Amino acid sequence: MHEKFHTHKTAFYTHPDSLRHEMGRGHPECPERIQAIESKMESSGLNAYVLRRTAPEASLEQLRLAHTASHVQETFETASDLVEQFEQNGLRYVPLDPDTTLNPHSWGAASGAAGAVIAATDAVMCGEVDNAFCAVRPPGHHATRGRSMGFCFFNQVAIGVKYAIEHYGLTRVAVVDFDVHHGNGTEDILGGDERVMMCGIFQHPFYPHSGTGMVASNMHNIPIAARTSGKEICRQIKEGWLPELDAWQPEIIFISAGFDAHKDDDLGQLGMTEADYVWITKELMKIANKHCKGRIVSSLEGGYNLHALANSVHAHVQTLTGLV
């Protein structure tokens, strides 16, 4: 890496509870995901090229930007009760759906993930940085307006979008989701909102078995068959929603950055590589540089092969910094 190639100011947001939230032995959505990313950031020297920031926790009011008051309150009360039960009798987990479980640190992690995206939005909109990546967990794009599901409690990207619209008066916000799973929660929250364009790729048929039926007019989905190569996925993106995204002229781009479409990730069956993530990131940066002063807020979603995840995040963040 050479300083002369460093052209973008990139913030890198974390929250300490991302390393404390866990859902039981063997669960793929684990703290080791963040540890792998951090190890790669350190060993590669990329930490020297980002502005590292610790995220605040989102407030209840901010969480309600994208979620029902009852969902926020019930999750808060369940999490608070669990902390009390843990202190009294060691109870560690409360399941919310078959694969989504609270532990005593889950509230801090989930509200911290939302807080990271909000803080990143402020930093990008105010011109403090050009773009930002939020290395936080749990993921969020399956969380619907009123329900936790699919490892997700709150939908941090949808919260960020709603915050950008309400706080900065934006009318053309773009969301790009390249996770292997359809961002059903984001679509549930933002579908039909004429101020938002959402573009996504996802394996189909696959969990959560959505995104291909009757979808809102502001949703631009590309379902991808299992075992499709990264090269073919990029071709479909180039011919599919990249022209529409460019024509939308977004004022900011949010990315649900899931890396479980990587060829080595066992939770999906797509063929993406680090080079494909670099290409997608560069294409989105071209659009952002053309229309909105480079404003991009990217937040971690899936990615469960630790080696592939760390390398893919590194490639994505390195591209955001302008080093590649």
C-alpha positions in Angstrom: 0.0 0.0 0.0 1.3 3.4 -0.9 0.0 6.8 0.5 0.0 8.4 -2.9 -2.8 6.2 -4.1 -5.0 7.0 -1.0 -7.7 9.3 -2.4 -10.7 8.8 -0.2 -11.4 9.3 3.5 -13.0 6.2 4.8 -14.4 5.7 8.4 -14.5 2.3 9.9 -17.1 1.9 12.6 -17.1 -0.8 15.3 -19.0 -1.4 18.6 -17.6 -3.5 21.5 -20.7 -5.6 22.0 -20.3 -7.0 18.4 -17.7 -9.2 20.1 -19.9 -10.1 23.0 -23.2 -11.0 21.3 -23.4 -14.7 20.6 -26.2 -17.2 20.0 -24.8 -20.5 21.3 -22.0 -22.9 20.4 -21.7 -23.6 16.7 -23.9 -20.8 15.5 -22.4 -19.4 12.3 -23.3 -15.8 13.2 -20.6 -15.6 15.8 -18.1 -13.1 17.3 -15.3 -14.7 15.4 -16.6 -13.0 12.3 -15.5 -9.6 13.7 -12.3 -11.1 15.1 -11.4 -12.4 11.6 -12.1 -9.0 10.0 -10.0 -7.2 12.7 -7.1 -9.6 12.3 -7.0 -9.0 8.5 -7.3 -5.2 8.9 -4.3 -5.3 11.3 -2.1 -7.8 9.4 -2.6 -6.1 6.1 -1.9 -2.6 7.4 -5.3 -1.3 6.2 -6.0 0.2 9.6 -3.6 2.9 8.8 -5.8 4.1 5.9 -9.1 4.3 7.7 -10.5 6.5 10.4 -11.5 4.1 13.2 -14.5 5.1 15.2 -16.5 3.5 18.0 -20.2 3.7 17.4 -22.8 5.0 19.9 -25.9 2.9 20.6 -29.0 4.0 18.7 -31.8 5.4 20.8 -35.3 3.8 21.1 -36.6 6.7 19.0 -34.1 6.1 16.3 -34.9 2.3 16.2 -38.5 3.3 15.7 -37.7 5.1 12.5 -37.8 1.6 10.8 -39.6 -0.6 13.3 -42.9 -0.6 15.1 -42.9 0.8 18.6 -44.1 -2.6 19.9 -41.2 -4.5 18.3 -38.7 -2.1 19.8 -40.2 -2.1 23.2 -40.7 -5.9 23.3 -37.1 -6.5 22.3 -35.9 -4.0 24.8 -37.9 -5.6 27.6 -36.9 -9.1 26.7 -33.2 -8.1 26.6 -33.5 -6.3 29.9 -35.2 -9.2 31.5 -32.5 -11.5 30.2 -29.8 -9.4 31.7 -31.5 -9.6 35.1 -32.1 -13.4 34.8 -28.4 -13.8 33.8 -27.3 -12.0 36.9 -29.7 -13.9 39.1 -29.5 -17.5 37.8 -27.1 -17.5 34.8 -29.7 -17.7 32.1 -27.8 -16.9 28.9 -30.2 -17.2 25.9 -33.8 -16.3 24.9 -34.8 -17.5 21.4 -36.8 -15.1 19.3 -37.1 -17.3 16.2 -35.6 -20.7 15.3 -32.2 -19.2 14.4 -32.2 -15.8 16.2 -31.3 -15.7 19.9 -30.8 -13.0 22.5 -27.9 -13.1 24.9 -27.1 -10.5 27.6 -25.1 -8.4 25.2 -27.4 -8.6 22.2 -29.2 -5.4 22.9 -25.9 -3.4 23.0 -24.7 -5.1 19.8 -28.0 -4.6 17.8 -28.5 -1.0 18.9 -24.8 -0.4 18.4 -25.0 -1.7 14.9 -27.8 0.7 14.2 -25.9 3.5 15.9 -22.9 2.8 13.7 -25.0 3.3 10.5 -26.5 6.5 11.9 -23.1 7.9 12.9 -21.7 6.9 9.6 -24.6 8.7 7.8 -23.9 11.9 9.8 -20.2 11.7 9.0 -20.7 11.2 5.3 -23.5 13.7 4.9 -21.5 16.4 6.8 -18.5 15.8 4.6 -16.2 14.6 7.5 -15.5 11.5 5.4 -16.2 10.3 1.9 -17.6 6.9 2.8 -17.8 4.5 5.7 -17.9 0.8 6.5 -19.6 -0.5 9.7 -17.9 -3.7 10.9 -20.8 -4.6 13.2 -23.0 -7.5 14.0 -25.7 -8.8 14.3 -26.7 -8.3 10.7 -30.0 -6.5 10.0 -31.5 -7.0 6.6 -33.9 -9.8 7.5 -35.4 -7.8 10.4 -38.9 -6.6 9.3 -40.8 -3.6 10.6 -42.2 -5.8 13.4 -40.2 -8.9 13.7 -36.7 -10.3 14.4 -35.6 -13.1 12.1 -32.7 -14.6 10.3 -30.0 -13.7 12.8 -31.3 -10.1 12.7 -32.9 -7.9 15.5 -33.0 -4.4 14.0 -32.5 -3.4 10.4 -29.6 -1.0 10.7 -29.5 -0.1 7.0 -33.2 0.7 6.8 -32.8 2.7 10.0 -30.0 4.6 8.3 -32.1 5.3 5.2 -35.0 6.6 7.3 -32.7 8.7 9.3 -31.1 10.2 6.2 -34.5 11.0 4.8 -35.9 12.6 7.9 -32.7 14.3 9.3 -31.3 15.6 6.0 -34.4 15.8 3.8 -33.2 13.5 1.1 -35.6 12.4 -1.6 -33.4 10.0 -3.6 -31.7 7.4 -1.5 -30.3 4.1 -2.9 -29.9 0.8 -1.1 -27.8 -2.0 -2.6 -27.8 -5.5 -1.1 -25.4 -8.1 -2.4 -25.9 -10.7 0.4 -26.6 -14.2 -0.7 -30.0 -14.0 1.0 -32.8 -11.6 -0.1 -33.1 -8.5 2.2 -36.7 -9.2 2.9 -36.8 -7.0 6.0 -35.4 -4.0 4.1 -38.0 -4.5 1.4 -40.7 -4.8 4.0 -39.7 -1.5 5.5 -38.8 0.5 2.4 -41.1 -1.1 -0.2 -43.3 1.5 -1.8 -41.3 4.5 -0.5 -40.9 6.7 -3.5 -37.8 8.3 -1.9 -35.9 5.1 -2.0 -34.6 2.7 -4.7 -33.4 -0.7 -3.6 -31.3 -2.9 -5.8 -30.4 -6.5 -4.8 -29.0 -9.8 -5.9 -29.7 -13.0 -4.0 -29.7 -16.7 -4.5 -33.1 -18.1 -5.5 -34.8 -20.3 -4.5 -33.3 -19.8 -1.1 -34.0 -18.5 2.4 -36.1 -16.4 3.1 -38.0 -17.4 0.0 -39.0 -13.9 -1.0 -38.2 -11.1 -3.5 -39.6 -12.7 -6.7 -43.3 -12.4 -6.3 -45.3 -9.2 -6.1 -42.7 -6.6 -5.2 -43.0 -2.8 -4.9 -42.1 -0.7 -7.9 -39.0 0.8 -6.1 -37.5 -2.7 -5.7 -35.1 -3.9 -8.4 -34.3 -7.5 -7.6 -32.1 -9.9 -9.5 -32.7 -13.5 -8.3 -29.6 -15.7 -9.1 -29.6 -19.5 -9.5 -27.4 -21.6 -7.3 -23.9 -22.3 -8.6 -23.8 -19.1 -10.8 -20.3 -17.7 -11.2 -19.2 -14.4 -9.9 -18.5 -13.2 -13.5 -22.0 -14.0 -14.5 -23.4 -12.3 -11.4 -21.4 -9.1 -12.2 -22.7 -9.3 -15.8 -26.3 -9.4 -14.6 -25.7 -6.5 -12.2 -24.0 -4.5 -15.1 -26.9 -5.1 -17.4 -29.6 -5.1 -14.7 -29.8 -2.5 -12.1 -26.6 -0.4 -12.5 -28.1 1.7 -15.3 -31.3 2.2 -13.3 -29.2 3.2 -10.2 -27.3 5.7 -12.3 -30.5 7.1 -13.7 -31.9 7.5 -10.2 -29.1 9.9 -9.3 -28.9 9.0 -5.7 -28.0 11.5 -3.0 -26.4 8.8 -0.9 -25.9 5.0 -1.3 -26.3 2.5 1.5 -24.9 -1.0 1.1 -26.1 -4.1 2.8 -22.7 -5.8 2.5 -23.2 -9.5 2.9 -20.2 -11.6 1.8 -21.9 -15.1 2.0 -22.3 -15.2 -1.8 -18.6 -16.0 -1.8 -17.7 -19.3 -3.5 -16.2 -20.6 -0.3 -19.2 -19.8 2.0 -21.2 -22.9 2.9 -24.3 -21.0 3.8 -24.9 -20.2 0.1 -24.1 -21.7 -3.3 -23.0 -18.7 -5.4 -19.6 -18.1 -6.9 -18.5 -14.6 -5.9 -14.8 -13.8 -5.3 -12.9 -11.0 -3.7 -12.3 -9.6 -7.2 -16.1 -9.5 -7.8 -16.6 -7.5 -4.6 -13.9 -5.0 -5.7 -15.7 -4.6 -9.1 -19.1 -4.0 -7.5 -17.7 -1.5 -5.0 -15.9 0.4 -7.8 -19.1 0.5 -9.9 -21.0 1.9 -6.9 -18.3 4.4 -6.2 -18.5 5.6 -9.8 -22.2 6.3 -9.4 -21.7 7.9 -5.9 -18.8 10.1 -7.2 -21.0 11.2 -10.2 -24.1 12.0 -8.3 -23.5 12.5 -4.5 -19.9 13.5 -3.7 -19.0 9.8 -3.2 -21.4 9.3 -0.2 -21.5 5.6 0.6 -22.4 4.0 3.9 -21.8 0.2 3.9 -22.7 -2.1 6.7 -21.8 -5.8 7.3 -24.5 -8.3 6.8 -23.7 -12.0 6.1 -20.5 -13.9 5.5 -19.7 -17.0 7.5 -16.6 -18.6 6.1 -14.1 -16.6 8.3 -11.2 -16.6 5.8 -13.4 -15.6 2.9 -15.2 -13.0 5.0 -12.0 -11.4 6.2 -10.5 -11.2 2.7 -13.8 -10.0 1.1 -14.3 -7.2 3.7 -10.6 -6.2 3.2 -11.1 -6.0 -0.5 -14.3 -4.0 -0.1 -12.8 -1.5 2.4 -9.6 -1.2 0.5 -11.6 -0.2 -2.5 -13.6 2.3 -0.5 -10.3 3.9 0.6 -9.1 4.3 -3.0 -6.1 2.0 -2.5 -7.2 -0.3 -5.3 
